[in-house]
Amino acid sequence: MLLVLSAGIGYALKGKSSPPGKAAIIVNGKVITTEESNTVYSSKSTDAGDKNDFINSLITKELLIQESKREGIEKGKWPAI
């Protein structure tokens, strides 16, 4: 997981002089602001785990969203089997 995280952050920062001012996390160029992450974290139940686990899950979710977009997978539009 750490390797994926490092690769994602490295790729996101590649060629950029400085990230946006309030960026908390950048995943392949997608900026997640501090405000967004705090809002989502505060809406979680108290047993949501520690902040590091939350951040890891937020990054994983964003990576899955980006990959599904690259693959052309859209929510609610599953191919017939």
N, C-alpha and C positions, 0 to 999 in steps of 0.2 A: 504494500500500500504506500509506503514511504517513497518507493521508487516512482510510482505512478504520480504521486503528489509532486515530487521534485521535478519530474519530466514535464508535467503540466505547467507548473509555475515557470520553469525555465523557458518553455516554449512561449508562454504568454508574455514574458518579459523580453524575449528576443526582439531586438530591433526597436524597442521603445525606450525613449530617453527617460521618461518618468511616468509612473502610474497616475491615474486620476487622484485628486485630493483626498476623497473619503473612501477609497477602495480598501476593503478589509481583505478580500480574496479576489484573485484574478485566475480564472480557469480558461486556458486557451483563448485569451482575449475577452472573455465574458467577465465583466466587473460585477462583483457582489459587494455592495457598499456596507459599511459598518451599520448603518441604520437598518438596511434590509435584514442582515444577519441577526441583529439584536431583536428586531420585530418577530422574526420567525422563532428565535430561541425563547423569547418571553411567552410566546403562544403555546409552547410545548408544556406538557405536564411536568410536575416537579420530579418525577422519576425518569426524566429524559436522559439522565447520565451527565457526565461532566462536559464542560464547554469544548474540550479537545475532541471528545467523541462526536459531539454535535457538528463541529467544523469538518471532521472527516466525513461524516454522513452527508453534509451539505455539498462538499466537493465531489463525492461519489455520485450523488444525485445529478449534479450539473454535468459531470462527464457522461453519464448515461443518457441524459437529455441530448447532449451534443452528438453523441454517437448515433442515437436513433434518428436524429435529423439528417446526419450524413448518409445513413442507410435508407432514408426515405420512409421511415416508420412514423406514422402519425397516430395520435391518440384517437381511439375509436374507429380506426380504419384498418382492421386486421384483414389480411388476405383470406379468401375461402380455402378450406382444406379439402 
